[in-house]
């Protein structure tokens, strides 16, 4: 059992300690609340009182001040904004921000991180985008698309693989692109295999696989695989 020490800090009421912790966590609102760690390491009693297990409402308040939550409330109702749910979401999103900022394209958590970033952008009311901007999402996704989108294209008729990772990367590129960058207007290095616009039209492969005579999609009477039309000039 954790006992209260005789120091002045430990004699402060728990509600006041939680307010101190909240203000400390939000000293720098961008990125994970790193300023909170020294406070939690002050002593065993403070660590216990402000622990994640004991103070879910505190971490829910931190989430509300760092990330957008109203979209989830509109979509799923009040249950989505319970303190226990927001506290867990805080840990999830902070972990994702750290991973994206690390920019490791070979990380085992990449698919999950891209999913979380996609959800954050889908529910963005302003704060989520700023947090992802701090993490460097735009540059990371740009690099991911330019260096990994065309891997193993020989197995898919020279089009990008239809994978969750590629789909999420392209969605996130769309979310973070406000104008066409200059390097997409020019023929890039052959190692990238990316031409102007082609990275944005990978979805056209399915539609172009069927000749104009097909009036239903997918055709009700057809043999597969069908030949690929409008073959890209790569």
C-alpha positions in Angstrom: 0.0 0.0 0.0 1.3 3.5 -1.0 1.3 5.9 2.0 1.3 9.7 1.8 4.6 11.3 2.6 5.1 14.4 4.7 6.4 16.6 1.9 4.4 19.7 0.9 3.7 18.3 -2.6 2.3 15.1 -1.2 0.0 17.0 1.1 -1.8 18.7 -1.8 -5.3 17.4 -2.3 -5.7 14.9 -5.2 -8.0 17.1 -7.2 -5.4 19.9 -7.1 -2.6 17.4 -8.0 -4.6 16.4 -11.1 -5.0 20.0 -12.2 -1.2 20.5 -11.8 -0.7 17.3 -13.8 -3.1 18.6 -16.5 -1.3 21.9 -16.8 2.0 20.2 -16.8 1.0 17.8 -19.6 -0.2 20.7 -21.7 2.9 22.9 -21.3 3.8 21.7 -24.8 0.5 20.5 -26.4 2.2 19.1 -29.5 3.3 15.5 -29.3 3.1 13.1 -26.3 2.9 14.8 -22.9 6.5 14.3 -22.1 6.5 17.1 -19.4 4.3 14.9 -17.3 6.9 12.2 -16.8 9.1 14.2 -14.3 6.1 14.9 -12.2 5.1 11.2 -12.1 8.7 10.4 -11.1 8.6 12.7 -8.1 7.8 10.0 -5.6 5.9 6.8 -5.3 2.9 8.4 -3.8 2.5 11.0 -6.7 3.0 8.2 -9.2 0.3 6.2 -7.6 -2.2 9.1 -7.3 -1.7 10.2 -10.9 -1.3 6.7 -12.4 -3.2 5.8 -15.6 -5.1 3.1 -13.8 -6.3 5.4 -11.0 -6.8 8.6 -12.9 -8.5 7.8 -16.2 -10.4 11.0 -16.1 -7.1 13.0 -16.0 -5.8 11.3 -19.1 -9.2 11.7 -20.8 -8.9 15.5 -20.1 -5.4 15.5 -21.6 -6.9 13.8 -24.7 -9.7 16.3 -25.0 -7.1 19.1 -25.0 -4.7 17.5 -27.4 -6.9 15.7 -29.9 -10.3 16.0 -31.6 -13.1 13.9 -30.0 -16.4 15.5 -31.1 -16.4 13.6 -34.4 -16.4 10.3 -32.5 -19.2 11.6 -30.3 -21.3 12.6 -33.3 -20.7 9.2 -34.9 -20.9 6.8 -32.0 -22.7 8.7 -29.3 -21.6 9.6 -25.8 -20.1 6.2 -25.1 -17.2 7.0 -27.3 -16.3 9.9 -25.0 -16.3 8.0 -21.8 -13.2 8.8 -19.8 -11.9 5.2 -19.9 -12.2 5.2 -23.7 -10.5 8.5 -24.2 -7.7 7.6 -21.9 -6.9 4.5 -23.8 -7.2 6.5 -27.1 -4.6 8.9 -25.7 -2.1 6.1 -25.3 -2.9 4.8 -28.8 -2.5 8.1 -30.5 0.6 9.2 -28.7 2.2 5.9 -29.6 1.3 6.4 -33.2 2.7 10.0 -33.2 6.0 8.7 -31.9 6.2 5.9 -34.5 5.4 8.3 -37.4 8.0 10.8 -36.1 10.5 8.0 -36.1 9.7 7.5 -39.8 10.6 3.8 -39.9 9.1 2.3 -43.0 9.9 -1.2 -41.9 8.3 -1.0 -38.4 6.1 -3.9 -37.5 3.5 -1.4 -36.3 3.3 0.4 -39.7 -0.1 -0.8 -40.7 -1.6 0.0 -37.4 0.0 3.4 -37.3 -1.3 4.2 -40.8 -4.8 3.1 -39.7 -4.6 5.3 -36.6 -3.4 8.3 -38.7 -6.3 7.7 -41.2 -8.8 7.7 -38.3 -7.3 10.8 -36.9 -7.6 12.6 -40.3 -11.1 11.3 -40.8 -12.1 12.7 -37.5 -10.1 15.9 -37.7 -11.6 19.1 -36.5 -8.2 20.9 -36.4 -6.2 19.4 -33.6 -5.5 15.9 -35.1 -4.0 17.4 -38.2 -1.7 19.7 -36.1 -0.5 16.7 -34.1 0.2 14.7 -37.2 2.0 17.7 -38.7 4.2 17.7 -35.6 4.9 14.0 -36.2 5.9 14.7 -39.8 3.2 12.7 -41.4 3.2 14.6 -44.7 7.0 13.9 -45.4 6.7 10.4 -44.1 3.8 9.5 -46.3 5.4 11.2 -49.3 8.5 9.1 -48.8 6.5 5.9 -48.2 4.6 6.4 -51.5 7.6 7.3 -53.5 9.8 4.5 -52.3 7.4 1.7 -51.5 4.2 2.1 -53.6 5.7 0.3 -56.6 7.3 -2.6 -54.9 6.5 -6.0 -56.5 4.5 -4.3 -59.2 5.5 -7.0 -61.7 3.0 -9.3 -59.9 0.1 -6.9 -60.5 0.5 -5.9 -64.2 2.9 -3.0 -63.3 0.4 -1.4 -61.0 0.8 -0.9 -57.3 -0.1 -3.9 -55.1 -3.7 -3.7 -53.8 -2.7 -3.7 -50.2 -4.0 -2.0 -47.1 -0.7 -0.3 -46.6 -0.7 1.2 -50.1 -4.4 2.3 -49.8 -3.8 4.0 -46.5 -0.7 5.7 -47.7 -2.5 7.1 -50.7 -5.4 8.3 -48.6 -3.1 10.0 -46.2 -1.2 11.6 -49.0 -4.5 12.9 -50.3 -5.4 14.2 -46.8 -2.0 16.0 -46.4 -1.7 17.4 -49.9 -3.0 20.9 -50.5 -1.4 21.5 -53.9 0.5 19.4 -56.3 4.2 19.4 -55.4 6.7 20.4 -58.1 8.4 17.1 -58.0 5.2 15.4 -59.2 5.2 17.6 -62.3 8.4 16.1 -63.6 9.6 12.7 -64.6 11.2 11.3 -61.5 14.2 9.0 -61.0 13.6 5.5 -62.6 14.1 4.0 -59.1 10.8 5.6 -58.1 8.9 4.8 -61.3 6.5 7.6 -60.6 5.2 10.0 -63.2 3.0 13.0 -62.9 -0.4 11.9 -61.6 0.2 8.2 -61.8 0.5 7.7 -58.0 -3.0 9.2 -57.7 -4.7 6.9 -60.3 -3.8 3.5 -59.1 -7.5 2.9 -58.5 -8.1 3.0 -62.3 -6.7 -0.5 -62.8 -9.9 -2.2 -61.8 -12.1 -0.1 -64.0 -9.8 -0.2 -67.0 -9.6 -4.0 -66.8 -13.0 -4.2 -68.5 -13.7 -3.1 -72.1 -16.3 -0.4 -72.9 -18.8 -3.1 -74.0 -19.4 -4.2 -70.4 -22.4 -2.2 -69.1 -22.5 -3.9 -65.7 -19.7 -3.8 -63.1 -18.6 -6.4 -62.4 -19.8 -8.2 -65.5 -22.4 -10.9 -64.8 -20.9 -13.3 -67.4 -17.2 -13.0 -67.7 -14.1 -15.2 -67.5 -11.4 -14.2 -65.2 -8.7 -13.0 -65.3 -9.6 -10.4 -67.9 -6.9 -8.6 -69.9 -5.8 -5.2 -68.7 -6.6 -2.3 -70.9 -5.1 1.2 -70.9 -1.8 -0.3 -69.8 0.4 2.3 -68.1 3.5 3.4 -69.9 6.1 2.9 -67.2 
